[in-house]
Amino acid sequence: MWREWEGEYFVYDPAWGKTHVLNEASALILRLTAGQAVDEEELEGHLLAKAEPGARELVTAHLINHLAHLEDLFLLVPEGRIDI
């Protein structure tokens, strides 16, 4: 379940019974990966489309941090790992 309010995104995870507050980049990544495998290059392209020109290095660093954060929250499962 998603809700957006004043630039923050609230995501309820029924499996854990927790609500998470995400910023726009994390919410975009989570929406793009919902129910499907998406590689990092594709995610980077979506983020670059919203970024300032010349920001590739910064976007790449942020993408890595956002992916790790979403994995830590169990909102994103890395490819090749199956949670049972």
mmCIF file of the C-alpha atoms, coordinates in Angstrom:
data_MODEL
# 
_entry.id   MODEL 
# 
loop_
_atom_site.group_PDB 
_atom_site.id 
_atom_site.type_symbol 
_atom_site.label_atom_id 
_atom_site.label_alt_id 
_atom_site.label_comp_id 
_atom_site.label_asym_id 
_atom_site.label_entity_id 
_atom_site.label_seq_id 
_atom_site.pdbx_PDB_ins_code 
_atom_site.Cartn_x 
_atom_site.Cartn_y 
_atom_site.Cartn_z 
_atom_site.occupancy 
_atom_site.B_iso_or_equiv 
_atom_site.pdbx_formal_charge 
_atom_site.auth_seq_id 
_atom_site.auth_comp_id 
_atom_site.auth_asym_id 
_atom_site.auth_atom_id 
_atom_site.pdbx_PDB_model_num 
ATOM 1  C CA . MET A 1 1  ? 0.000  0.000   0.000   1.00 0.00 ? 1  MET A CA 1 
ATOM 2  C CA . TRP A 1 2  ? 1.395  3.392   -1.057  1.00 0.00 ? 2  TRP A CA 1 
ATOM 3  C CA . ARG A 1 3  ? 0.659  6.929   0.006   1.00 0.00 ? 3  ARG A CA 1 
ATOM 4  C CA . GLU A 1 4  ? 2.460  10.091  -1.076  1.00 0.00 ? 4  GLU A CA 1 
ATOM 5  C CA . TRP A 1 5  ? 2.345  13.197  1.078   1.00 0.00 ? 5  TRP A CA 1 
ATOM 6  C CA . GLU A 1 6  ? 4.390  16.364  0.547   1.00 0.00 ? 6  GLU A CA 1 
ATOM 7  C CA . GLY A 1 7  ? 7.211  14.615  -1.307  1.00 0.00 ? 7  GLY A CA 1 
ATOM 8  C CA . GLU A 1 8  ? 7.514  11.676  1.078   1.00 0.00 ? 8  GLU A CA 1 
ATOM 9  C CA . TYR A 1 9  ? 6.249  8.209   0.305   1.00 0.00 ? 9  TYR A CA 1 
ATOM 10 C CA . PHE A 1 10 ? 4.737  5.909   2.888   1.00 0.00 ? 10 PHE A CA 1 
ATOM 11 C CA . VAL A 1 11 ? 4.828  2.188   2.145   1.00 0.00 ? 11 VAL A CA 1 
ATOM 12 C CA . TYR A 1 12 ? 3.089  -0.386  4.294   1.00 0.00 ? 12 TYR A CA 1 
ATOM 13 C CA . ASP A 1 13 ? 4.688  -3.831  4.300   1.00 0.00 ? 13 ASP A CA 1 
ATOM 14 C CA . PRO A 1 14 ? 2.016  -6.331  5.379   1.00 0.00 ? 14 PRO A CA 1 
ATOM 15 C CA . ALA A 1 15 ? 4.532  -9.169  5.681   1.00 0.00 ? 15 ALA A CA 1 
ATOM 16 C CA . TRP A 1 16 ? 6.295  -7.364  8.536   1.00 0.00 ? 16 TRP A CA 1 
ATOM 17 C CA . GLY A 1 17 ? 3.436  -5.124  9.671   1.00 0.00 ? 17 GLY A CA 1 
ATOM 18 C CA . LYS A 1 18 ? 5.616  -2.028  9.272   1.00 0.00 ? 18 LYS A CA 1 
ATOM 19 C CA . THR A 1 19 ? 5.248  1.316   7.555   1.00 0.00 ? 19 THR A CA 1 
ATOM 20 C CA . HIS A 1 20 ? 8.338  2.801   5.892   1.00 0.00 ? 20 HIS A CA 1 
ATOM 21 C CA . VAL A 1 21 ? 8.925  6.416   4.879   1.00 0.00 ? 21 VAL A CA 1 
ATOM 22 C CA . LEU A 1 22 ? 10.822 6.712   1.595   1.00 0.00 ? 22 LEU A CA 1 
ATOM 23 C CA . ASN A 1 23 ? 12.143 9.624   -0.401  1.00 0.00 ? 23 ASN A CA 1 
ATOM 24 C CA . GLU A 1 24 ? 11.280 10.084  -4.078  1.00 0.00 ? 24 GLU A CA 1 
ATOM 25 C CA . ALA A 1 25 ? 14.287 8.132   -5.398  1.00 0.00 ? 25 ALA A CA 1 
ATOM 26 C CA . SER A 1 26 ? 13.675 5.093   -3.182  1.00 0.00 ? 26 SER A CA 1 
ATOM 27 C CA . ALA A 1 27 ? 9.966  5.140   -4.035  1.00 0.00 ? 27 ALA A CA 1 
ATOM 28 C CA . LEU A 1 28 ? 10.765 5.282   -7.766  1.00 0.00 ? 28 LEU A CA 1 
ATOM 29 C CA . ILE A 1 29 ? 13.179 2.352   -7.490  1.00 0.00 ? 29 ILE A CA 1 
ATOM 30 C CA . LEU A 1 30 ? 10.649 0.314   -5.546  1.00 0.00 ? 30 LEU A CA 1 
ATOM 31 C CA . ARG A 1 31 ? 7.882  1.058   -8.056  1.00 0.00 ? 31 ARG A CA 1 
ATOM 32 C CA . LEU A 1 32 ? 10.094 0.200   -11.027 1.00 0.00 ? 32 LEU A CA 1 
ATOM 33 C CA . THR A 1 33 ? 11.056 -3.130  -9.495  1.00 0.00 ? 33 THR A CA 1 
ATOM 34 C CA . ALA A 1 34 ? 7.595  -4.113  -8.232  1.00 0.00 ? 34 ALA A CA 1 
ATOM 35 C CA . GLY A 1 35 ? 6.980  -7.708  -9.267  1.00 0.00 ? 35 GLY A CA 1 
ATOM 36 C CA . GLN A 1 36 ? 9.736  -7.833  -11.867 1.00 0.00 ? 36 GLN A CA 1 
ATOM 37 C CA . ALA A 1 37 ? 13.472 -8.137  -12.253 1.00 0.00 ? 37 ALA A CA 1 
ATOM 38 C CA . VAL A 1 38 ? 15.117 -4.883  -13.319 1.00 0.00 ? 38 VAL A CA 1 
ATOM 39 C CA . ASP A 1 39 ? 18.863 -4.484  -13.730 1.00 0.00 ? 39 ASP A CA 1 
ATOM 40 C CA . GLU A 1 40 ? 20.858 -1.622  -12.236 1.00 0.00 ? 40 GLU A CA 1 
ATOM 41 C CA . GLU A 1 41 ? 21.541 -0.050  -15.636 1.00 0.00 ? 41 GLU A CA 1 
ATOM 42 C CA . GLU A 1 42 ? 17.823 0.266   -16.326 1.00 0.00 ? 42 GLU A CA 1 
ATOM 43 C CA . LEU A 1 43 ? 17.222 1.790   -12.892 1.00 0.00 ? 43 LEU A CA 1 
ATOM 44 C CA . GLU A 1 44 ? 20.137 4.159   -13.405 1.00 0.00 ? 44 GLU A CA 1 
ATOM 45 C CA . GLY A 1 45 ? 18.612 5.292   -16.715 1.00 0.00 ? 45 GLY A CA 1 
ATOM 46 C CA . HIS A 1 46 ? 15.301 6.155   -15.033 1.00 0.00 ? 46 HIS A CA 1 
ATOM 47 C CA . LEU A 1 47 ? 17.089 8.115   -12.295 1.00 0.00 ? 47 LEU A CA 1 
ATOM 48 C CA . LEU A 1 48 ? 19.340 9.900   -14.801 1.00 0.00 ? 48 LEU A CA 1 
ATOM 49 C CA . ALA A 1 49 ? 16.265 11.041  -16.725 1.00 0.00 ? 49 ALA A CA 1 
ATOM 50 C CA . LYS A 1 50 ? 15.225 12.992  -13.610 1.00 0.00 ? 50 LYS A CA 1 
ATOM 51 C CA . ALA A 1 51 ? 18.722 14.251  -12.715 1.00 0.00 ? 51 ALA A CA 1 
ATOM 52 C CA . GLU A 1 52 ? 20.745 17.258  -13.753 1.00 0.00 ? 52 GLU A CA 1 
ATOM 53 C CA . PRO A 1 53 ? 23.012 16.803  -16.798 1.00 0.00 ? 53 PRO A CA 1 
ATOM 54 C CA . GLY A 1 54 ? 26.435 15.429  -15.849 1.00 0.00 ? 54 GLY A CA 1 
ATOM 55 C CA . ALA A 1 55 ? 25.224 13.765  -12.654 1.00 0.00 ? 55 ALA A CA 1 
ATOM 56 C CA . ARG A 1 56 ? 25.909 10.148  -13.661 1.00 0.00 ? 56 ARG A CA 1 
ATOM 57 C CA . GLU A 1 57 ? 28.554 9.508   -10.969 1.00 0.00 ? 57 GLU A CA 1 
ATOM 58 C CA . LEU A 1 58 ? 26.349 10.933  -8.222  1.00 0.00 ? 58 LEU A CA 1 
ATOM 59 C CA . VAL A 1 59 ? 23.273 9.056   -9.464  1.00 0.00 ? 59 VAL A CA 1 
ATOM 60 C CA . THR A 1 60 ? 25.218 5.788   -9.547  1.00 0.00 ? 60 THR A CA 1 
ATOM 61 C CA . ALA A 1 61 ? 26.419 6.283   -5.957  1.00 0.00 ? 61 ALA A CA 1 
ATOM 62 C CA . HIS A 1 62 ? 22.905 7.142   -4.778  1.00 0.00 ? 62 HIS A CA 1 
ATOM 63 C CA . LEU A 1 63 ? 21.439 4.152   -6.617  1.00 0.00 ? 63 LEU A CA 1 
ATOM 64 C CA . ILE A 1 64 ? 23.803 1.776   -4.830  1.00 0.00 ? 64 ILE A CA 1 
ATOM 65 C CA . ASN A 1 65 ? 22.872 3.323   -1.467  1.00 0.00 ? 65 ASN A CA 1 
ATOM 66 C CA . HIS A 1 66 ? 19.134 3.223   -2.180  1.00 0.00 ? 66 HIS A CA 1 
ATOM 67 C CA . LEU A 1 67 ? 19.254 -0.417  -3.290  1.00 0.00 ? 67 LEU A CA 1 
ATOM 68 C CA . ALA A 1 68 ? 21.135 -1.405  -0.127  1.00 0.00 ? 68 ALA A CA 1 
ATOM 69 C CA . HIS A 1 69 ? 18.659 0.530   2.020   1.00 0.00 ? 69 HIS A CA 1 
ATOM 70 C CA . LEU A 1 70 ? 15.631 -1.119  0.385   1.00 0.00 ? 70 LEU A CA 1 
ATOM 71 C CA . GLU A 1 71 ? 17.257 -4.538  0.824   1.00 0.00 ? 71 GLU A CA 1 
ATOM 72 C CA . ASP A 1 72 ? 17.900 -3.781  4.514   1.00 0.00 ? 72 ASP A CA 1 
ATOM 73 C CA . LEU A 1 73 ? 14.200 -2.974  4.928   1.00 0.00 ? 73 LEU A CA 1 
ATOM 74 C CA . PHE A 1 74 ? 13.290 -6.244  3.134   1.00 0.00 ? 74 PHE A CA 1 
ATOM 75 C CA . LEU A 1 75 ? 11.359 -4.233  0.547   1.00 0.00 ? 75 LEU A CA 1 
ATOM 76 C CA . LEU A 1 76 ? 13.648 -5.400  -2.248  1.00 0.00 ? 76 LEU A CA 1 
ATOM 77 C CA . VAL A 1 77 ? 15.138 -8.854  -2.789  1.00 0.00 ? 77 VAL A CA 1 
ATOM 78 C CA . PRO A 1 78 ? 18.394 -9.005  -4.754  1.00 0.00 ? 78 PRO A CA 1 
ATOM 79 C CA . GLU A 1 79 ? 18.390 -11.148 -7.887  1.00 0.00 ? 79 GLU A CA 1 
ATOM 80 C CA . GLY A 1 80 ? 19.412 -14.719 -7.221  1.00 0.00 ? 80 GLY A CA 1 
ATOM 81 C CA . ARG A 1 81 ? 18.200 -14.750 -3.604  1.00 0.00 ? 81 ARG A CA 1 
ATOM 82 C CA . ILE A 1 82 ? 14.937 -16.373 -2.642  1.00 0.00 ? 82 ILE A CA 1 
ATOM 83 C CA . ASP A 1 83 ? 13.273 -15.494 0.652   1.00 0.00 ? 83 ASP A CA 1 
ATOM 84 C CA . ILE A 1 84 ? 11.186 -18.285 2.133   1.00 0.00 ? 84 ILE A CA 1 
# 
